[in-house]
Amino acid sequence: MENVMIGYFSEEQAALDALADLESLQKAGGETQIAQVGIFKKDQGMISLRRSFGSGAEADESIIGGIIGGITGVIAGPVGTLLSVGVGGSVGSEENAPHMMPDANLFWSMTLRMKDEHIAIVAVVQELDQSPLDQLFGGYTAVTERFGAAEVQEEIEHARNLQDRLEKTVRDELTAERSAQRDKRVQDLKVTVKSDFANMMAEQ
């Protein structure tokens, strides 16, 4: 089964130790094939890729060779920013997050699960038996989850299309001619700005 497996860590050292074990498992070969690994960290509400490595056998233009880069592009782009802002608001409270997990896709789940300074190890794998990776991550009391690799790739493509539409909408709105309502708002703001300067001069 081709999966994207994620291990969530609250302690950096535990994540680094698990990463070393994962690299050893990758080099050992065997039935569990590890194509790509990405290490993500959440800092000040934003998730970013800190490091990645591959087996060397996967091609960049292949699906498995582009999943980590695709996740990075979405999670660090406008869609990821909107998700992070949402988590920082009403849907991101501790009591709400667990109830949203069962139906969450990879991006939403990463955003909900990760707190500041937390680390996620994301691995693109093919596994006939899930127990080797379960045992590896289980040794560090990490929270883990799996998503089908094909489903994740489709989510990446969907998110990119959504991002393109968002960017086009913003461009169109920003370059659109001002309506009468917007023109009135500009005139009101001119009065306010002029008043602010007058008040500032009066206080000097």
N, C-alpha and C positions, 0 to 999 in steps of 0.2 A: 504494500500500500504506500502510495506517495503522499507524504504529509508535510505540513509546516508545523513543527512543534515549538512551543514557547515555554520557557522556564522563567518564572518571575522571582527575583531575589531582592530582599530588603537590605542585605549586607554585601558590600562590594567584594570582600575577601572570599566569601562563599561562592559568589559568581565567578571569580577568577579561578578558584579551585575546580569548579565544575567545568569551566571552559577548558582547562588543562586536560581534564579527564575526557572531554568530548574530542579534543584534538588527538589524544592517544587512541580513542576508539575509531576515529576516522582513518588514522594511519594503519591500524590493525586490519582494516578491511572486514571481511566476514559478511554475514547476511544483512547487517545494518549498514546501508550506504549513506554517507553524509555528503551532500553536494555543496552546500553553502551554509555558512554560519554568520550571523550578524549580532553585534552586541549593541544594544540600545540603552540609553540612560535618560531619565527624566530630570530636567533641571529648570526650576522656576516655571513649572507648568508645561514646558515644551519637551517633546521627545525627539532625540536625535541619535543618529548612528555614530558610534564611537570607534568601531573597528569591525572589519569583516575579513573572512578568509574562505577559500573554496578548496575543493579537492585537486584543482588543476586540470581535471578531465572534462569539466563542464565548459561549454562554449558560452561566451557572453551573450550571443544572439539567441541562445536556446531559452526555453521557458524557465528551466531550473536554474540557468545561469543569470536570470534577470529578476528573480523574485525578491531577493534582498534589496536590490536597487529600486525595484518598484515600490516595495513597502516604504523605503526611505523617502522616495519622492512624494508619496501621498501623505505620510505621517508628518513630514516637515513642510508640506505645502499648505495652500489655503484650506483644503478639506480638513487636514489634521489640526490646523489652527482653530477652525470652527468647532471641531470636536473638543479640543482642549478648553475653549471658552465655555462650551456647554457643560463640561464636567466641573468647571469652576463655579457654575451657577447651580440652578435648582436640581438638575439631574445628577450632579456629582457628589451629593451628600453621602455619608457613610451608610445611612439606612436605605437609600434608594439603589445604590450601585449593585448589591448582590441580586436584587430581583430582576435586574436587566441583563444579567450574564447569560442565561440560557439561550436567548435569541440574538446575542451580540455577534457581529462578524469580527474578523481579526482586528480591524482598526478601532472599532468601538470598544472591543474588549481590552486591547492594550491601553487605550486612553483611560478606561474606567479602573483597571486594576493597578496601574502604576502610580505611585505617589512620588513626590520629589525625592531625588537621590536613589530611587529604586532602579534596578537594572533588569533588563529582559534579554535572555539569550534566545535568538530565533534561529532554528535549524531547518533546512530543507532536506528531507530525508526520504529514503525508501526502506521500509522495514517489513519483514515477513512476520516478525514477532515484536510486539511493543515492549516486552519486559526489559531488554537491555537499557533502553533510554529511560524507562520508568525507574529502574533501579539506580541509574546514574544520577538523575535529578532527585530521586527520593532520598538519596544519601545526604542531601543538603536541605531537606525540608522545604524545597521550592514548590511553589504552586505551578502546575503545568496544565497545558491544554493543547489539543491538536486540531488542525484544520486541514481539509483536503487541499493538496497543492493546486489542483485544477480550479477549485473554488476560489482560492486566494488569488490566483492569476486573473480570474474573471472579475473579482472585486477590485483588483488593481486597475484593470482596463475600464471598469465602470466608474471608478473614482476619478480617473484621468479625464474621461468624457465629461463628468460632472464638473470637474475643475475648469475645463475649457469653456463650458457653458457659463459658469460663474464669472470667469474673467471677461467673456464677451458681454455679459449683462452689465457688469460694472463699467466697462469701457463705454458701452452705448449710453448708459445713464449719465456718466460723467461728461460726455461730449454732446449730450442732447441739448437742444435750445431751451433756454429758461422759459418756464410757463409764467403766466401772470402772477400766480401765487409765489413762485420763486423770486420773481422780480420785486414783489412787495416785501418779501423777506430781506432782500438785499438792501432796500431803502431803509427798512427798520434797523438793520444792523449798522448802516452808515450813521444813523442818528445816535445809536448806542455807542459806537466807537468814538464819535466826536465828543459825546458827553463824557466818556471815560478819560479822554485827553484833557478836557476842561477841568474835570475833578482833580486829575493828577497835578495840573499846573497850579490849581488853587491851594493844594496842600504843600507846595514848595515854599 
